[in-house]
């Protein structure tokens, strides 16, 4: 996609701090670091969400996430890594990307569940039934 910033990065038409690349994926530092080593992984093929990719392609991006996570743990001696996908996030970039955010016990951050505060108003039984029927 010609106006996608991540496609421009992948095609070397916009600068980035690349940390890993293979034939299908590209990993680079987030320019707004949440913590030192905060990295994003993208598929080189443009797509907005996980629904735009095959299971094989999603497997490739996750393989790169695993490789980059190993690099982050080795380079920064992290206590954990928060891995997140903003699926169809209208406030974010229109290209599927996976964040790897290095974590330390004293960093003051929260768990993934702390990102959204919208508790369910129906029973878990009802929610599970709705999902099974979808």
C-alpha positions in Angstrom: 0.0 0.0 0.0 1.6 3.2 -1.1 0.6 5.4 1.8 1.2 2.9 4.6 4.1 4.0 6.8 5.0 0.4 7.7 5.0 -0.6 4.0 7.3 2.4 3.4 9.6 1.2 6.2 9.6 -2.4 4.9 10.5 -1.1 1.4 13.3 1.1 2.7 11.5 4.3 1.7 11.2 5.5 5.2 13.9 5.2 7.9 13.7 2.6 10.7 15.8 1.0 13.4 15.7 -2.5 12.0 16.5 -5.3 14.4 15.6 -8.4 12.3 14.5 -9.2 8.8 13.7 -12.3 6.7 11.9 -12.9 3.5 8.4 -12.4 5.0 8.8 -10.3 8.1 10.5 -7.1 9.4 11.2 -6.1 13.0 12.1 -2.6 14.0 12.1 -0.4 17.1 9.0 1.5 18.0 10.0 5.2 17.7 7.8 5.9 20.8 9.6 3.4 23.1 7.4 2.3 26.0 10.5 0.7 27.4 14.1 0.2 26.1 13.9 -2.3 23.3 10.2 -1.9 22.5 10.0 -3.6 19.0 7.4 -4.1 16.4 7.1 -7.0 14.0 5.2 -6.8 10.7 4.6 -9.0 7.8 6.1 -7.4 4.6 2.8 -8.1 2.8 0.3 -5.4 3.7 -2.8 -6.3 5.6 -4.9 -4.4 8.2 -5.7 -7.2 10.6 -5.2 -10.9 11.3 -8.2 -11.6 9.1 -6.2 -10.4 6.0 -3.6 -13.1 6.3 -3.5 -16.9 6.0 -2.7 -19.1 8.9 0.7 -19.8 7.3 1.5 -16.1 7.1 0.4 -15.6 10.8 2.7 -18.5 11.7 5.6 -16.7 10.0 5.0 -13.5 12.0 4.8 -15.4 15.2 8.0 -17.2 14.4 9.7 -13.8 14.1 8.1 -12.6 17.3 9.7 -15.6 19.0 13.1 -14.8 17.5 12.9 -11.2 18.5 11.7 -12.0 22.0 14.8 -14.2 22.4 16.9 -11.3 21.3 15.2 -8.8 23.7 15.6 -11.2 26.6 19.3 -11.6 25.9 20.1 -8.0 25.1 18.1 -6.4 28.0 17.9 -9.2 30.7 14.1 -8.6 31.0 11.9 -10.1 33.6 9.1 -10.5 31.0 7.9 -9.2 27.6 4.4 -8.0 27.0 3.3 -9.0 23.5 0.3 -7.2 22.0 -1.6 -6.8 18.8 -3.9 -3.9 18.2 -6.3 -5.8 15.9 -8.4 -3.4 13.8 -7.4 -0.6 16.1 -8.7 2.6 14.4 -6.4 4.8 16.4 -3.3 2.9 15.3 -1.4 2.1 12.1 -3.4 0.4 9.3 -0.9 -2.5 9.0 -1.0 -5.5 11.3 1.9 -5.2 13.7 2.9 -7.0 16.9 4.4 -5.1 19.8 7.1 -6.7 22.0 7.5 -4.5 25.1 10.3 -5.4 27.4 9.2 -5.5 31.1 11.0 -5.4 34.4 9.4 -6.1 37.9 10.0 -2.4 38.8 8.7 -0.8 35.6 5.3 0.2 37.0 3.4 -1.3 34.1 0.4 -3.5 34.2 -0.8 -6.7 32.7 -2.5 -6.8 29.4 -5.9 -7.0 31.0 -5.3 -3.6 32.6 -5.4 -1.9 29.1 -9.2 -1.9 28.8 -11.8 -1.2 31.6 -15.1 -2.5 30.3 -16.3 -5.3 32.5 -18.9 -7.8 31.1 -22.5 -7.1 32.0 -23.7 -10.6 31.1 -22.8 -14.0 32.5 -19.7 -15.9 31.2 -22.1 -18.7 30.2 -24.0 -16.3 28.0 -20.8 -14.9 26.5 -19.4 -18.4 25.8 -22.7 -19.4 24.2 -22.7 -16.3 22.0 -19.1 -17.1 20.8 -19.8 -20.7 20.1 -22.9 -19.7 17.9 -20.9 -17.1 16.0 
